[in-house]
Amino acid sequence: MPRLIFLDDDRIQHLLLRKLFQIHLPNWDSEFFENAQDAKGWLSQNEVDLIISDLNLGSEIGWKFVSEIQKFSQAPVVFLTGNISPLDQQKKAQVDQVKLILEKPLEESGFIQILDVLKA
């Protein structure tokens, strides 16, 4: 069964994404985390097909998270953020593992873009 993780410190985002996952990826196993440390620990022991993460994780920025998980996971990463900056777009171009940066709240059109990443 395909597997993904979702990392965001906002539980409301968890609820919204769970609903989209149930609609679009009902056969996927999904894990939800509120902090980067727990997600990294879990990822170091488990394989996933997709990582969706908030870009601003409170005390940790998503770019640092990606650089740390590259040691044990090459799964594609999709970042969600309330404000996409040109600097983040530049960084995305330099990090092959990061496939998309989408605005929050994630709408169905954004989720369709994520599905396209999975097909690639």
C-alpha positions as a Python dict, from the first residue, in 0.01 Angstrom:
ca = {
    (1, 'M'): (0, 0, 0),
    (2, 'P'): (142, 345, -88),
    (3, 'R'): (230, 561, 209),
    (4, 'L'): (268, 932, 276),
    (5, 'I'): (336, 1156, 569),
    (6, 'F'): (202, 1499, 643),
    (7, 'L'): (389, 1737, 872),
    (8, 'D'): (230, 2056, 1002),
    (9, 'D'): (209, 2213, 1346),
    (10, 'D'): (-153, 2324, 1276),
    (11, 'R'): (-411, 2056, 1355),
    (12, 'I'): (-669, 2227, 1135),
    (13, 'Q'): (-444, 2158, 836),
    (14, 'H'): (-439, 1794, 943),
    (15, 'L'): (-819, 1782, 932),
    (16, 'L'): (-836, 1948, 589),
    (17, 'L'): (-573, 1719, 440),
    (18, 'R'): (-727, 1405, 588),
    (19, 'K'): (-1049, 1486, 403),
    (20, 'L'): (-866, 1540, 72),
    (21, 'F'): (-669, 1217, 125),
    (22, 'Q'): (-990, 1024, 188),
    (23, 'I'): (-1138, 1157, -137),
    (24, 'H'): (-836, 1134, -367),
    (25, 'L'): (-607, 870, -214),
    (26, 'P'): (-839, 637, -20),
    (27, 'N'): (-603, 340, -55),
    (28, 'W'): (-299, 524, 81),
    (29, 'D'): (-168, 480, 432),
    (30, 'S'): (-103, 824, 584),
    (31, 'E'): (84, 935, 894),
    (32, 'F'): (42, 1280, 1047),
    (33, 'F'): (299, 1466, 1255),
    (34, 'E'): (295, 1800, 1436),
    (35, 'N'): (672, 1843, 1474),
    (36, 'A'): (979, 1777, 1264),
    (37, 'Q'): (1161, 1568, 1527),
    (38, 'D'): (885, 1307, 1542),
    (39, 'A'): (856, 1300, 1163),
    (40, 'K'): (1233, 1257, 1118),
    (41, 'G'): (1241, 975, 1372),
    (42, 'W'): (956, 797, 1200),
    (43, 'L'): (1104, 850, 852),
    (44, 'S'): (1439, 709, 962),
    (45, 'Q'): (1262, 377, 1028),
    (46, 'N'): (995, 374, 754),
    (47, 'E'): (969, 425, 379),
    (48, 'V'): (719, 660, 218),
    (49, 'D'): (611, 752, -132),
    (50, 'L'): (538, 1120, -59),
    (51, 'I'): (613, 1381, 208),
    (52, 'I'): (387, 1683, 245),
    (53, 'S'): (518, 1941, 490),
    (54, 'D'): (452, 2291, 609),
    (55, 'L'): (743, 2511, 504),
    (56, 'N'): (746, 2696, 837),
    (57, 'L'): (751, 2441, 1115),
    (58, 'G'): (768, 2668, 1416),
    (59, 'S'): (1123, 2621, 1541),
    (60, 'E'): (1241, 2453, 1221),
    (61, 'I'): (1223, 2558, 859),
    (62, 'G'): (1123, 2299, 602),
    (63, 'W'): (1447, 2338, 408),
    (64, 'K'): (1645, 2218, 711),
    (65, 'F'): (1402, 1929, 750),
    (66, 'V'): (1460, 1821, 389),
    (67, 'S'): (1837, 1844, 419),
    (68, 'E'): (1826, 1621, 727),
    (69, 'I'): (1593, 1354, 587),
    (70, 'Q'): (1790, 1319, 263),
    (71, 'K'): (2017, 1080, 452),
    (72, 'F'): (1740, 820, 470),
    (73, 'S'): (1453, 923, 241),
    (74, 'Q'): (1443, 1027, -122),
    (75, 'A'): (1064, 1053, -131),
    (76, 'P'): (933, 1357, -318),
    (77, 'V'): (850, 1654, -96),
    (78, 'V'): (567, 1902, -138),
    (79, 'F'): (580, 2213, 79),
    (80, 'L'): (274, 2406, 190),
    (81, 'T'): (300, 2766, 305),
    (82, 'G'): (84, 3070, 362),
    (83, 'N'): (326, 3285, 165),
    (84, 'I'): (542, 3162, -123),
    (85, 'S'): (852, 3377, -146),
    (86, 'P'): (1078, 3415, -451),
    (87, 'L'): (1366, 3292, -232),
    (88, 'D'): (1179, 2968, -162),
    (89, 'Q'): (1116, 2923, -535),
    (90, 'Q'): (1488, 2965, -597),
    (91, 'K'): (1571, 2705, -332),
    (92, 'K'): (1316, 2466, -484),
    (93, 'A'): (1498, 2487, -816),
    (94, 'Q'): (1815, 2372, -638),
    (95, 'V'): (1668, 2083, -440),
    (96, 'D'): (1547, 1802, -667),
    (97, 'Q'): (1358, 1629, -388),
    (98, 'V'): (1121, 1928, -348),
    (99, 'K'): (867, 1901, -628),
    (100, 'L'): (614, 2171, -540),
    (101, 'I'): (550, 2465, -312),
    (102, 'L'): (178, 2531, -275),
    (103, 'E'): (-21, 2790, -84),
    (104, 'K'): (-223, 2704, 224),
    (105, 'P'): (-494, 2623, 272),
    (106, 'L'): (-453, 2350, 15),
    (107, 'E'): (-743, 2348, -224),
    (108, 'E'): (-849, 2069, -454),
    (109, 'S'): (-659, 2222, -748),
    (110, 'G'): (-339, 2206, -544),
    (111, 'F'): (-410, 1848, -450),
    (112, 'I'): (-444, 1765, -819),
    (113, 'Q'): (-94, 1908, -871),
    (114, 'I'): (28, 1673, -598),
    (115, 'L'): (-135, 1380, -777),
    (116, 'D'): (56, 1482, -1090),
    (117, 'V'): (383, 1462, -891),
    (118, 'L'): (294, 1108, -793),
    (119, 'K'): (234, 1011, -1155),
    (120, 'A'): (575, 1142, -1265),
}
